[in-house]
Amino acid sequence: SRSNDEDYDYLFKIVLIGDSGVGKTNILKRFINNEFQLESKPTIGVEFATKTIQSSGKAVKCQIWDTAGQERYRAITHAYYRGAVGAFICYDVTREATFKNTEKWLTELKDHADGNIVIIMIGNKIDAVDQRIVRTDEASNYCEQQQIGFIETSALDGTNIDVAFNKIVANIFNTIG
Ligand code: GDP
């Protein structure tokens, strides 16, 4: 039986990074509990949440880390990246600066995370079609250059949230062989 969250074949630590307000906490909530929060509250306390999914016939327990608001102060600690096999670099498609700053987050990963970490860039809030600033092709070309994955999501309506997690887990399997 795979009903017990403790009954798993693999445990993957996956971190969420990106500027404050891009939707990291809601991406996590949508994936874990299928919930969404309209009000923005700084994440305090909760460090990670887990969910077990099936991939390649294996039960994979995903341990997803949220920054707990540390990104506001650029104070993400080394412990946050320790042991991580996957990272989502998130930006908000309605705020250009958050996309530009992904370069800084990529550098941060290169400096602090394992060299084999699987990276996927998430352009979130695609439900806000009228406010979109960052074009899909612009972001996707950038990710191709950087040789990282790319996906666009909406934590609000749930578009591509499960797809993003399934994709990172599949990519992690590919790198560990
Ligand atoms: P974090 O600081 O990166 O963790 O971002 P939050 O998850 O706290 O979200 C910041 C704000 O953006 C909140 O008001 C959320 O309701 C809103 N938000 C998050 N995801 C989405 C989304 O997919 N679409 C829209 N329209 N708003 C979102």
Backbone and ligand atoms as CSV (ligand in chain L), in Angstrom:
chain,resi,resn,atom,element,x,y,z
A,1,SER,N,N,0.837,-1.207,0.000
A,1,SER,CA,C,0.000,0.000,0.000
A,1,SER,C,C,0.868,1.253,0.000
A,2,ARG,N,N,0.426,2.259,-0.751
A,2,ARG,CA,C,1.166,3.519,-0.804
A,2,ARG,C,C,0.392,4.616,-0.094
A,3,SER,N,N,-0.535,4.254,0.732
A,3,SER,CA,C,-1.375,5.264,1.359
A,3,SER,C,C,-0.650,5.981,2.496
A,4,ASN,N,N,0.327,5.303,3.073
A,4,ASN,CA,C,1.062,5.899,4.184
A,4,ASN,C,C,2.194,6.767,3.643
A,5,ASP,N,N,2.251,8.006,4.103
A,5,ASP,CA,C,3.264,8.944,3.634
A,5,ASP,C,C,4.673,8.476,4.040
A,6,GLU,N,N,4.768,7.603,5.030
A,6,GLU,CA,C,6.081,7.108,5.469
A,6,GLU,C,C,6.573,5.967,4.590
A,7,ASP,N,N,5.676,5.440,3.741
A,7,ASP,CA,C,6.006,4.291,2.909
A,7,ASP,C,C,6.473,4.788,1.539
A,8,TYR,N,N,7.774,5.069,1.424
A,8,TYR,CA,C,8.265,5.635,0.174
A,8,TYR,C,C,9.600,5.005,-0.219
A,9,ASP,N,N,9.935,5.136,-1.511
A,9,ASP,CA,C,11.187,4.578,-2.029
A,9,ASP,C,C,12.309,5.618,-2.038
A,10,TYR,N,N,11.936,6.885,-2.278
A,10,TYR,CA,C,12.928,7.956,-2.365
A,10,TYR,C,C,12.436,9.166,-1.597
A,11,LEU,N,N,13.383,9.903,-1.042
A,11,LEU,CA,C,13.076,11.194,-0.416
A,11,LEU,C,C,13.887,12.260,-1.152
A,12,PHE,N,N,13.177,13.201,-1.779
A,12,PHE,CA,C,13.854,14.274,-2.511
A,12,PHE,C,C,13.588,15.614,-1.827
A,13,LYS,N,N,14.653,16.285,-1.455
A,13,LYS,CA,C,14.506,17.650,-0.933
A,13,LYS,C,C,14.525,18.623,-2.112
A,14,ILE,N,N,13.487,19.441,-2.189
A,14,ILE,CA,C,13.338,20.414,-3.279
A,14,ILE,C,C,13.105,21.792,-2.664
A,15,VAL,N,N,13.872,22.786,-3.092
A,15,VAL,CA,C,13.726,24.121,-2.508
A,15,VAL,C,C,13.029,25.079,-3.469
A,16,LEU,N,N,12.263,25.996,-2.885
A,16,LEU,CA,C,11.622,27.070,-3.640
A,16,LEU,C,C,12.393,28.348,-3.353
A,17,ILE,N,N,12.859,29.033,-4.420
A,17,ILE,CA,C,13.505,30.323,-4.228
A,17,ILE,C,C,12.954,31.324,-5.245
A,18,GLY,N,N,13.334,32.574,-5.063
A,18,GLY,CA,C,12.817,33.641,-5.918
A,18,GLY,C,C,12.400,34.802,-5.035
A,19,ASP,N,N,12.160,35.953,-5.681
A,19,ASP,CA,C,11.833,37.165,-4.929
A,19,ASP,C,C,10.581,36.995,-4.073
A,20,SER,N,N,10.488,37.820,-3.071
A,20,SER,CA,C,9.315,37.870,-2.209
A,20,SER,C,C,8.077,38.254,-3.032
A,21,GLY,N,N,6.969,37.575,-2.803
A,21,GLY,CA,C,5.707,37.935,-3.447
A,21,GLY,C,C,5.436,37.273,-4.784
A,22,VAL,N,N,6.349,36.431,-5.264
A,22,VAL,CA,C,6.136,35.802,-6.575
A,22,VAL,C,C,5.159,34.625,-6.505
A,23,GLY,N,N,4.901,34.145,-5.276
A,23,GLY,CA,C,3.905,33.078,-5.111
A,23,GLY,C,C,4.452,31.751,-4.595
A,24,LYS,N,N,5.648,31.756,-4.046
A,24,LYS,CA,C,6.277,30.503,-3.597
A,24,LYS,C,C,5.414,29.750,-2.585
A,25,THR,N,N,4.925,30.478,-1.578
A,25,THR,CA,C,4.129,29.825,-0.537
A,25,THR,C,C,2.836,29.247,-1.110
A,26,ASN,N,N,2.244,29.965,-2.054
A,26,ASN,CA,C,0.992,29.468,-2.652
A,26,ASN,C,C,1.220,28.313,-3.625
A,27,ILE,N,N,2.363,28.294,-4.279
A,27,ILE,CA,C,2.714,27.141,-5.125
A,27,ILE,C,C,2.817,25.906,-4.226
A,28,LEU,N,N,3.461,26.089,-3.079
A,28,LEU,CA,C,3.593,24.994,-2.107
A,28,LEU,C,C,2.233,24.547,-1.577
A,29,LYS,N,N,1.415,25.510,-1.185
A,29,LYS,CA,C,0.075,25.188,-0.647
A,29,LYS,C,C,-0.794,24.488,-1.681
A,30,ARG,N,N,-0.703,24.952,-2.925
A,30,ARG,CA,C,-1.507,24.345,-3.990
A,30,ARG,C,C,-1.070,22.893,-4.216
A,31,PHE,N,N,0.228,22.662,-4.210
A,31,PHE,CA,C,0.741,21.309,-4.429
A,31,PHE,C,C,0.389,20.388,-3.247
A,32,ILE,N,N,0.599,20.861,-2.045
A,32,ILE,CA,C,0.430,20.000,-0.866
A,32,ILE,C,C,-1.048,19.790,-0.517
A,33,ASN,N,N,-1.817,20.864,-0.414
A,33,ASN,CA,C,-3.199,20.778,0.094
A,33,ASN,C,C,-4.263,21.197,-0.907
A,34,ASN,N,N,-3.857,21.552,-2.127
A,34,ASN,CA,C,-4.773,22.101,-3.115
A,34,ASN,C,C,-5.492,23.341,-2.565
A,35,GLU,N,N,-4.705,24.201,-1.904
A,35,GLU,CA,C,-5.244,25.433,-1.309
A,35,GLU,C,C,-4.600,26.657,-1.948
A,36,PHE,N,N,-5.245,27.814,-1.760
A,36,PHE,CA,C,-4.689,29.089,-2.232
A,36,PHE,C,C,-5.098,30.177,-1.245
A,37,GLN,N,N,-4.213,31.160,-1.062
A,37,GLN,CA,C,-4.471,32.257,-0.135
A,37,GLN,C,C,-4.352,33.584,-0.868
A,38,LEU,N,N,-5.435,34.340,-0.897
A,38,LEU,CA,C,-5.432,35.613,-1.617
A,38,LEU,C,C,-4.598,36.669,-0.897
A,39,GLU,N,N,-4.681,36.692,0.425
A,39,GLU,CA,C,-3.932,37.678,1.199
A,39,GLU,C,C,-2.483,37.246,1.283
A,40,SER,N,N,-1.602,38.221,1.103
A,40,SER,CA,C,-0.189,37.910,1.231
A,40,SER,C,C,0.244,38.065,2.679
A,41,LYS,N,N,0.673,36.964,3.240
A,41,LYS,CA,C,1.207,37.002,4.607
A,41,LYS,C,C,2.621,36.471,4.544
A,42,PRO,N,N,3.569,37.191,5.141
A,42,PRO,CA,C,4.928,36.654,5.109
A,42,PRO,C,C,4.961,35.271,5.765
A,43,THR,N,N,5.657,34.369,5.130
A,43,THR,CA,C,5.763,33.014,5.669
A,43,THR,C,C,6.655,33.042,6.901
A,44,ILE,N,N,6.108,32.613,7.997
A,44,ILE,CA,C,6.930,32.564,9.210
A,44,ILE,C,C,6.825,31.173,9.814
A,45,GLY,N,N,7.939,30.647,10.167
A,45,GLY,CA,C,7.931,29.390,10.910
A,45,GLY,C,C,8.017,28.142,10.064
A,46,VAL,N,N,6.983,27.881,9.245
A,46,VAL,CA,C,6.969,26.619,8.507
A,46,VAL,C,C,8.170,26.534,7.572
A,47,GLU,N,N,8.979,25.525,7.738
A,47,GLU,CA,C,10.173,25.407,6.918
A,47,GLU,C,C,9.953,24.526,5.694
A,48,PHE,N,N,9.217,23.444,5.889
A,48,PHE,CA,C,8.963,22.586,4.729
A,48,PHE,C,C,7.683,21.797,4.910
A,49,ALA,N,N,7.184,21.266,3.800
A,49,ALA,CA,C,6.014,20.390,3.817
A,49,ALA,C,C,6.319,19.213,2.906
A,50,THR,N,N,5.657,18.092,3.139
A,50,THR,CA,C,5.961,16.919,2.324
A,50,THR,C,C,4.711,16.355,1.653
A,51,LYS,N,N,4.946,15.719,0.514
A,51,LYS,CA,C,3.879,15.015,-0.192
A,51,LYS,C,C,4.521,13.885,-0.993
A,52,THR,N,N,3.904,12.729,-0.960
A,52,THR,CA,C,4.440,11.581,-1.690
A,52,THR,C,C,3.704,11.425,-3.007
A,53,ILE,N,N,4.480,11.371,-4.092
A,53,ILE,CA,C,3.895,11.187,-5.428
A,53,ILE,C,C,4.508,9.952,-6.091
A,54,GLN,N,N,3.845,9.443,-7.121
A,54,GLN,CA,C,4.363,8.303,-7.878
A,54,GLN,C,C,5.120,8.815,-9.098
A,55,SER,N,N,6.311,8.252,-9.319
A,55,SER,CA,C,7.079,8.606,-10.510
A,55,SER,C,C,7.920,7.401,-10.918
A,56,SER,N,N,7.882,7.056,-12.182
A,56,SER,CA,C,8.615,5.883,-12.687
A,56,SER,C,C,8.359,4.644,-11.831
A,57,GLY,N,N,7.117,4.482,-11.379
A,57,GLY,CA,C,6.751,3.312,-10.580
A,57,GLY,C,C,7.282,3.327,-9.167
A,58,LYS,N,N,7.832,4.453,-8.740
A,58,LYS,CA,C,8.362,4.577,-7.385
A,58,LYS,C,C,7.570,5.609,-6.596
A,59,ALA,N,N,7.501,5.386,-5.287
A,59,ALA,CA,C,6.892,6.380,-4.413
A,59,ALA,C,C,7.982,7.356,-3.988
A,60,VAL,N,N,7.781,8.619,-4.348
A,60,VAL,CA,C,8.784,9.640,-4.047
A,60,VAL,C,C,8.208,10.626,-3.049
A,61,LYS,N,N,8.815,10.670,-1.904
A,61,LYS,CA,C,8.395,11.643,-0.902
A,61,LYS,C,C,9.119,12.956,-1.198
A,62,CYS,N,N,8.340,13.966,-1.575
A,62,CYS,CA,C,8.915,15.280,-1.880
A,62,CYS,C,C,8.893,16.115,-0.618
A,63,GLN,N,N,10.045,16.575,-0.222
A,63,GLN,CA,C,10.150,17.463,0.940
A,63,GLN,C,C,10.435,18.852,0.371
A,64,ILE,N,N,9.397,19.692,0.386
A,64,ILE,CA,C,9.484,20.989,-0.291
A,64,ILE,C,C,9.740,22.091,0.725
A,65,TRP,N,N,10.830,22.808,0.511
A,65,TRP,CA,C,11.207,23.870,1.440
A,65,TRP,C,C,10.800,25.235,0.915
A,66,ASP,N,N,10.154,26.001,1.793
A,66,ASP,CA,C,9.784,27.393,1.502
A,66,ASP,C,C,10.746,28.271,2.308
A,67,THR,N,N,10.995,29.475,1.822
A,67,THR,CA,C,12.063,30.294,2.423
A,67,THR,C,C,11.732,30.872,3.791
A,68,ALA,N,N,10.486,30.734,4.240
A,68,ALA,CA,C,10.063,31.291,5.528
A,68,ALA,C,C,10.370,32.789,5.622
A,69,GLY,N,N,10.251,33.487,4.481
A,69,GLY,CA,C,10.430,34.944,4.469
A,69,GLY,C,C,11.867,35.426,4.476
A,70,GLN,N,N,12.796,34.478,4.545
A,70,GLN,CA,C,14.215,34.881,4.621
A,70,GLN,C,C,14.679,35.626,3.376
A,71,GLU,N,N,14.021,35.353,2.213
A,71,GLU,CA,C,14.484,35.964,0.966
A,71,GLU,C,C,14.330,37.485,0.985
A,72,ARG,N,N,13.411,37.977,1.826
A,72,ARG,CA,C,13.239,39.430,1.941
A,72,ARG,C,C,14.506,40.116,2.404
A,73,TYR,N,N,15.251,39.415,3.228
A,73,TYR,CA,C,16.455,40.000,3.822
A,73,TYR,C,C,17.714,39.425,3.196
A,74,ARG,N,N,17.528,38.704,2.094
A,74,ARG,CA,C,18.652,38.053,1.428
A,74,ARG,C,C,19.480,37.255,2.435
A,75,ALA,N,N,18.778,36.565,3.318
A,75,ALA,CA,C,19.439,35.880,4.431
A,75,ALA,C,C,19.192,34.382,4.379
A,76,ILE,N,N,19.052,33.850,3.179
A,76,ILE,CA,C,18.843,32.405,3.062
A,76,ILE,C,C,20.125,31.705,3.490
A,77,THR,N,N,19.960,30.800,4.402
A,77,THR,CA,C,21.147,30.182,4.994
A,77,THR,C,C,21.591,28.965,4.210
A,78,HIS,N,N,22.796,28.565,4.478
A,78,HIS,CA,C,23.388,27.397,3.843
A,78,HIS,C,C,22.543,26.148,4.076
A,79,ALA,N,N,21.966,26.036,5.272
A,79,ALA,CA,C,21.175,24.849,5.637
A,79,ALA,C,C,19.991,24.670,4.702
A,80,TYR,N,N,19.492,25.797,4.172
A,80,TYR,CA,C,18.341,25.745,3.278
A,80,TYR,C,C,18.653,24.902,2.039
A,81,TYR,N,N,19.868,25.032,1.522
A,81,TYR,CA,C,20.247,24.333,0.290
A,81,TYR,C,C,20.847,22.956,0.543
A,82,ARG,N,N,21.234,22.702,1.799
A,82,ARG,CA,C,21.936,21.451,2.108
A,82,ARG,C,C,21.089,20.228,1.762
A,83,GLY,N,N,21.642,19.353,0.931
A,83,GLY,CA,C,20.963,18.096,0.589
A,83,GLY,C,C,19.877,18.235,-0.466
A,84,ALA,N,N,19.678,19.455,-0.983
A,84,ALA,CA,C,18.619,19.647,-1.988
A,84,ALA,C,C,19.039,19.026,-3.318
A,85,VAL,N,N,18.114,18.258,-3.920
A,85,VAL,CA,C,18.375,17.652,-5.230
A,85,VAL,C,C,17.608,18.365,-6.341
A,86,GLY,N,N,16.708,19.275,-5.944
A,86,GLY,CA,C,15.947,20.035,-6.919
A,86,GLY,C,C,15.683,21.449,-6.420
A,87,ALA,N,N,15.550,22.391,-7.371
A,87,ALA,CA,C,15.231,23.773,-6.999
A,87,ALA,C,C,14.298,24.380,-8.038
A,88,PHE,N,N,13.285,25.067,-7.544
A,88,PHE,CA,C,12.436,25.886,-8.402
A,88,PHE,C,C,12.837,27.337,-8.188
A,89,ILE,N,N,13.261,28.009,-9.269
A,89,ILE,CA,C,13.504,29.445,-9.199
A,89,ILE,C,C,12.230,30.105,-9.726
A,90,CYS,N,N,11.543,30.836,-8.860
A,90,CYS,CA,C,10.231,31.382,-9.226
A,90,CYS,C,C,10.285,32.876,-9.496
A,91,TYR,N,N,9.511,33.308,-10.502
A,91,TYR,CA,C,9.296,34.738,-10.735
A,91,TYR,C,C,7.818,34.941,-11.018
A,92,ASP,N,N,7.436,36.201,-11.082
A,92,ASP,CA,C,6.043,36.593,-11.292
A,92,ASP,C,C,5.954,37.181,-12.709
A,93,VAL,N,N,5.150,36.581,-13.584
A,93,VAL,CA,C,5.079,37.038,-14.985
A,93,VAL,C,C,4.536,38.465,-15.119
A,94,THR,N,N,3.984,39.015,-14.034
A,94,THR,CA,C,3.466,40.387,-14.079
A,94,THR,C,C,4.481,41.406,-13.543
A,95,ARG,N,N,5.633,40.938,-13.076
A,95,ARG,CA,C,6.656,41.857,-12.551
A,95,ARG,C,C,8.029,41.530,-13.140
A,96,GLU,N,N,8.446,42.396,-14.085
A,96,GLU,CA,C,9.702,42.209,-14.818
A,96,GLU,C,C,10.906,42.032,-13.883
A,97,ALA,N,N,10.949,42.814,-12.822
A,97,ALA,CA,C,12.113,42.769,-11.918
A,97,ALA,C,C,12.318,41.382,-11.321
A,98,THR,N,N,11.217,40.690,-11.072
A,98,THR,CA,C,11.340,39.358,-10.461
A,98,THR,C,C,11.941,38.358,-11.453
A,99,PHE,N,N,11.704,38.609,-12.750
A,99,PHE,CA,C,12.314,37.776,-13.796
A,99,PHE,C,C,13.803,38.093,-13.924
A,100,LYS,N,N,14.121,39.387,-13.958
A,100,LYS,CA,C,15.531,39.813,-14.032
A,100,LYS,C,C,16.330,39.242,-12.856
A,101,ASN,N,N,15.708,39.228,-11.687
A,101,ASN,CA,C,16.405,38.754,-10.484
A,101,ASN,C,C,16.639,37.245,-10.464
A,102,THR,N,N,16.016,36.505,-11.392
A,102,THR,CA,C,16.257,35.054,-11.391
A,102,THR,C,C,17.738,34.765,-11.650
A,103,GLU,N,N,18.396,35.702,-12.349
A,103,GLU,CA,C,19.830,35.538,-12.611
A,103,GLU,C,C,20.609,35.508,-11.297
A,104,LYS,N,N,20.210,36.381,-10.385
A,104,LYS,CA,C,20.822,36.440,-9.055
A,104,LYS,C,C,20.565,35.138,-8.291
A,105,TRP,N,N,19.341,34.622,-8.433
A,105,TRP,CA,C,19.006,33.367,-7.730
A,105,TRP,C,C,19.756,32.173,-8.320
A,106,LEU,N,N,19.987,32.232,-9.624
A,106,LEU,CA,C,20.754,31.165,-10.279
A,106,LEU,C,C,22.201,31.174,-9.771
A,107,THR,N,N,22.757,32.364,-9.641
A,107,THR,CA,C,24.111,32.505,-9.098
A,107,THR,C,C,24.168,32.002,-7.663
A,108,GLU,N,N,23.154,32.349,-6.901
A,108,GLU,CA,C,23.063,31.916,-5.506
A,108,GLU,C,C,23.081,30.373,-5.434
A,109,LEU,N,N,22.332,29.739,-6.336
A,109,LEU,CA,C,22.310,28.267,-6.367
A,109,LEU,C,C,23.676,27.709,-6.724
A,110,LYS,N,N,24.319,28.325,-7.726
A,110,LYS,CA,C,25.642,27.850,-8.149
A,110,LYS,C,C,26.646,27.976,-7.010
A,111,ASP,N,N,26.486,29.025,-6.180
A,111,ASP,CA,C,27.407,29.247,-5.064
A,111,ASP,C,C,27.127,28.336,-3.875
A,112,HIS,N,N,25.865,28.000,-3.644
A,112,HIS,CA,C,25.513,27.344,-2.377
A,112,HIS,C,C,24.974,25.927,-2.494
A,113,ALA,N,N,24.480,25.553,-3.676
A,113,ALA,CA,C,23.835,24.236,-3.778
A,113,ALA,C,C,24.775,23.222,-4.429
A,114,ASP,N,N,24.405,21.975,-4.373
A,114,ASP,CA,C,25.147,20.899,-5.014
A,114,ASP,C,C,25.218,21.156,-6.520
A,115,GLY,N,N,26.351,20.843,-7.138
A,115,GLY,CA,C,26.550,21.089,-8.561
A,115,GLY,C,C,25.594,20.319,-9.463
A,116,ASN,N,N,25.042,19.221,-8.960
A,116,ASN,CA,C,24.118,18.405,-9.767
A,116,ASN,C,C,22.653,18.731,-9.535
A,117,ILE,N,N,22.369,19.766,-8.779
A,117,ILE,CA,C,20.969,20.091,-8.462
A,117,ILE,C,C,20.172,20.335,-9.756
A,118,VAL,N,N,18.971,19.790,-9.802
A,118,VAL,CA,C,18.092,19.977,-10.965
A,118,VAL,C,C,17.314,21.277,-10.777
A,119,ILE,N,N,17.397,22.167,-11.762
A,119,ILE,CA,C,16.777,23.491,-11.638
A,119,ILE,C,C,15.663,23.660,-12.664
A,120,ILE,N,N,14.520,24.085,-12.184
A,120,ILE,CA,C,13.419,24.452,-13.078
A,120,ILE,C,C,12.956,25.857,-12.713
A,121,MET,N,N,12.844,26.702,-13.743
A,121,MET,CA,C,12.347,28.051,-13.540
A,121,MET,C,C,10.832,28.034,-13.675
A,122,ILE,N,N,10.166,28.697,-12.735
A,122,ILE,CA,C,8.702,28.795,-12.759
A,122,ILE,C,C,8.293,30.250,-12.970
A,123,GLY,N,N,7.531,30.511,-14.050
A,123,GLY,CA,C,6.891,31.812,-14.245
A,123,GLY,C,C,5.475,31.681,-13.711
A,124,ASN,N,N,5.203,32.276,-12.552
A,124,ASN,CA,C,3.903,32.086,-11.886
A,124,ASN,C,C,2.949,33.265,-12.157
A,125,LYS,N,N,1.688,33.066,-11.858
A,125,LYS,CA,C,0.589,34.051,-11.998
A,125,LYS,C,C,0.131,34.227,-13.447
A,126,ILE,N,N,0.178,33.159,-14.244
A,126,ILE,CA,C,-0.248,33.294,-15.652
A,126,ILE,C,C,-1.747,33.496,-15.795
A,127,ASP,N,N,-2.497,33.323,-14.692
A,127,ASP,CA,C,-3.935,33.646,-14.725
A,127,ASP,C,C,-4.158,35.144,-14.930
A,128,ALA,N,N,-3.173,35.967,-14.521
A,128,ALA,CA,C,-3.313,37.427,-14.618
A,128,ALA,C,C,-2.931,37.884,-16.020
A,129,VAL,N,N,-3.701,37.438,-17.009
A,129,VAL,CA,C,-3.347,37.647,-18.422
A,129,VAL,C,C,-3.191,39.122,-18.803
A,130,ASP,N,N,-4.035,39.980,-18.263
A,130,ASP,CA,C,-3.991,41.399,-18.625
A,130,ASP,C,C,-2.758,42.114,-18.066
A,131,GLN,N,N,-2.199,41.553,-17.006
A,131,GLN,CA,C,-1.035,42.195,-16.370
A,131,GLN,C,C,0.298,41.575,-16.776
A,132,ARG,N,N,0.244,40.592,-17.656
A,132,ARG,CA,C,1.496,39.908,-18.006
A,132,ARG,C,C,2.490,40.867,-18.665
A,133,ILE,N,N,3.759,40.766,-18.210
A,133,ILE,CA,C,4.851,41.569,-18.759
A,133,ILE,C,C,5.918,40.659,-19.376
A,134,VAL,N,N,6.228,39.574,-18.692
A,134,VAL,CA,C,7.298,38.682,-19.147
A,134,VAL,C,C,6.727,37.678,-20.151
A,135,ARG,N,N,7.221,37.750,-21.391
A,135,ARG,CA,C,6.740,36.853,-22.436
A,135,ARG,C,C,7.257,35.434,-22.247
A,136,THR,N,N,6.441,34.472,-22.676
A,136,THR,CA,C,6.819,33.059,-22.556
A,136,THR,C,C,8.093,32.753,-23.333
A,137,ASP,N,N,8.176,33.243,-24.570
A,137,ASP,CA,C,9.344,32.888,-25.406
A,137,ASP,C,C,10.625,33.509,-24.861
A,138,GLU,N,N,10.516,34.714,-24.297
A,138,GLU,CA,C,11.685,35.378,-23.704
A,138,GLU,C,C,12.249,34.524,-22.560
A,139,ALA,N,N,11.363,34.076,-21.677
A,139,ALA,CA,C,11.789,33.277,-20.527
A,139,ALA,C,C,12.274,31.896,-20.957
A,140,SER,N,N,11.576,31.322,-21.916
A,140,SER,CA,C,11.942,29.980,-22.338
A,140,SER,C,C,13.291,29.963,-23.067
A,141,ASN,N,N,13.568,31.010,-23.859
A,141,ASN,CA,C,14.885,31.122,-24.512
A,141,ASN,C,C,15.998,31.276,-23.484
A,142,TYR,N,N,15.731,32.083,-22.477
A,142,TYR,CA,C,16.718,32.291,-21.419
A,142,TYR,C,C,17.046,30.967,-20.716
A,143,CYS,N,N,16.013,30.198,-20.405
A,143,CYS,CA,C,16.216,28.926,-19.697
A,143,CYS,C,C,16.959,27.920,-20.570
A,144,GLU,N,N,16.683,27.975,-21.874
A,144,GLU,CA,C,17.394,27.086,-22.804
A,144,GLU,C,C,18.886,27.413,-22.793
A,145,GLN,N,N,19.199,28.716,-22.844
A,145,GLN,CA,C,20.605,29.162,-22.775
A,145,GLN,C,C,21.277,28.689,-21.494
A,146,GLN,N,N,20.537,28.794,-20.405
A,146,GLN,CA,C,21.095,28.445,-19.094
A,146,GLN,C,C,21.049,26.936,-18.839
A,147,GLN,N,N,20.431,26.209,-19.758
A,147,GLN,CA,C,20.280,24.748,-19.633
A,147,GLN,C,C,19.560,24.347,-18.348
A,148,ILE,N,N,18.465,25.055,-18.098
A,148,ILE,CA,C,17.595,24.692,-16.977
A,148,ILE,C,C,16.172,24.522,-17.508
A,149,GLY,N,N,15.336,23.839,-16.731
A,149,GLY,CA,C,13.950,23.623,-17.144
A,149,GLY,C,C,13.123,24.889,-17.028
A,150,PHE,N,N,11.967,24.881,-17.652
A,150,PHE,CA,C,11.092,26.055,-17.620
A,150,PHE,C,C,9.635,25.626,-17.672
A,151,ILE,N,N,8.810,26.281,-16.861
A,151,ILE,CA,C,7.367,26.025,-16.899
A,151,ILE,C,C,6.644,27.272,-16.386
A,152,GLU,N,N,5.440,27.500,-16.891
A,152,GLU,CA,C,4.618,28.609,-16.394
A,152,GLU,C,C,3.441,28.028,-15.618
A,153,THR,N,N,3.097,28.674,-14.506
A,153,THR,CA,C,2.068,28.143,-13.607
A,153,THR,C,C,1.104,29.228,-13.133
A,154,SER,N,N,0.021,28.759,-12.540
A,154,SER,CA,C,-0.836,29.625,-11.732
A,154,SER,C,C,-1.164,28.869,-10.451
A,155,ALA,N,N,-0.684,29.381,-9.338
A,155,ALA,CA,C,-1.061,28.783,-8.050
A,155,ALA,C,C,-2.518,29.107,-7.758
A,156,LEU,N,N,-3.020,30.220,-8.338
A,156,LEU,CA,C,-4.405,30.622,-8.098
A,156,LEU,C,C,-5.387,29.601,-8.670
A,157,ASP,N,N,-5.229,29.253,-9.958
A,157,ASP,CA,C,-6.182,28.282,-10.541
A,157,ASP,C,C,-5.599,26.866,-10.644
A,158,GLY,N,N,-4.344,26.712,-10.253
A,158,GLY,CA,C,-3.734,25.373,-10.202
A,158,GLY,C,C,-3.046,24.923,-11.483
A,159,THR,N,N,-3.080,25.769,-12.520
A,159,THR,CA,C,-2.473,25.377,-13.795
A,159,THR,C,C,-0.994,24.989,-13.644
A,160,ASN,N,N,-0.674,23.793,-14.096
A,160,ASN,CA,C,0.711,23.295,-14.176
A,160,ASN,C,C,1.434,23.102,-12.846
A,161,ILE,N,N,0.750,23.192,-11.729
A,161,ILE,CA,C,1.440,23.015,-10.443
A,161,ILE,C,C,1.888,21.552,-10.286
A,162,ASP,N,N,0.969,20.615,-10.454
A,162,ASP,CA,C,1.359,19.200,-10.364
A,162,ASP,C,C,2.357,18.842,-11.466
A,163,VAL,N,N,2.139,19.413,-12.644
A,163,VAL,CA,C,3.044,19.154,-13.773
A,163,VAL,C,C,4.472,19.562,-13.414
A,164,ALA,N,N,4.607,20.716,-12.767
A,164,ALA,CA,C,5.935,21.211,-12.384
A,164,ALA,C,C,6.633,20.249,-11.421
A,165,PHE,N,N,5.892,19.763,-10.432
A,165,PHE,CA,C,6.491,18.844,-9.456
A,165,PHE,C,C,6.795,17.487,-10.084
A,166,ASN,N,N,5.886,17.003,-10.937
A,166,ASN,CA,C,6.161,15.737,-11.630
A,166,ASN,C,C,7.397,15.857,-12.514
A,167,LYS,N,N,7.536,17.033,-13.143
A,167,LYS,CA,C,8.660,17.254,-14.050
A,167,LYS,C,C,9.990,17.296,-13.294
A,168,ILE,N,N,10.005,17.981,-12.160
A,168,ILE,CA,C,11.286,18.080,-11.436
A,168,ILE,C,C,11.690,16.711,-10.894
A,169,VAL,N,N,10.710,15.939,-10.424
A,169,VAL,CA,C,11.012,14.603,-9.903
A,169,VAL,C,C,11.538,13.705,-11.031
A,170,ALA,N,N,10.901,13.764,-12.208
A,170,ALA,CA,C,11.367,12.971,-13.354
A,170,ALA,C,C,12.783,13.387,-13.750
A,171,ASN,N,N,13.057,14.694,-13.752
A,171,ASN,CA,C,14.395,15.186,-14.107
A,171,ASN,C,C,15.435,14.760,-13.074
A,172,ILE,N,N,15.034,14.710,-11.809
A,172,ILE,CA,C,15.954,14.259,-10.757
A,172,ILE,C,C,16.285,12.783,-10.982
A,173,PHE,N,N,15.265,11.991,-11.310
A,173,PHE,CA,C,15.509,10.570,-11.614
A,173,PHE,C,C,16.508,10.434,-12.767
A,174,ASN,N,N,16.362,11.290,-13.787
A,174,ASN,CA,C,17.276,11.232,-14.932
A,174,ASN,C,C,18.713,11.532,-14.528
A,175,THR,N,N,18.905,12.463,-13.588
A,175,THR,CA,C,20.277,12.820,-13.208
A,175,THR,C,C,20.899,11.788,-12.258
A,176,ILE,N,N,20.052,11.139,-11.439
A,176,ILE,CA,C,20.647,10.142,-10.537
A,176,ILE,C,C,20.768,8.774,-11.210
A,177,GLY,N,N,20.197,8.657,-12.420
A,177,GLY,CA,C,20.359,7.441,-13.233
A,177,GLY,C,C,19.415,6.349,-12.839
L,1,GDP,P1,P,5.910,34.413,-1.740
L,1,GDP,O1,O,6.318,35.624,-0.976
L,1,GDP,O2,O,6.806,34.178,-2.936
L,1,GDP,O3,O,5.787,33.181,-0.885
L,1,GDP,O4,O,4.467,34.711,-2.390
L,1,GDP,P2,P,2.990,34.366,-1.815
L,1,GDP,O5,O,2.684,32.919,-2.056
L,1,GDP,O6,O,2.878,34.862,-0.416
L,1,GDP,O7,O,2.080,35.219,-2.798
L,1,GDP,C1,C,2.196,36.629,-2.868
L,1,GDP,C2,C,0.887,37.219,-3.389
L,1,GDP,O8,O,0.650,36.789,-4.734
L,1,GDP,C3,C,-0.339,36.783,-2.573
L,1,GDP,O9,O,-1.244,37.884,-2.510
L,1,GDP,C4,C,-0.949,35.667,-3.396
L,1,GDP,O10,O,-2.346,35.560,-3.219
L,1,GDP,C5,C,-0.604,36.112,-4.822
L,1,GDP,N1,N,-0.424,34.967,-5.744
L,1,GDP,C6,C,0.338,33.862,-5.552
L,1,GDP,N2,N,0.246,33.036,-6.604
L,1,GDP,C7,C,-0.588,33.627,-7.491
L,1,GDP,C8,C,-1.096,33.256,-8.786
L,1,GDP,O11,O,-0.788,32.196,-9.361
L,1,GDP,N3,N,-1.941,34.150,-9.397
L,1,GDP,C9,C,-2.302,35.322,-8.802
L,1,GDP,N4,N,-3.146,36.124,-9.491
L,1,GDP,N5,N,-1.859,35.701,-7.591
L,1,GDP,C10,C,-1.014,34.860,-6.943
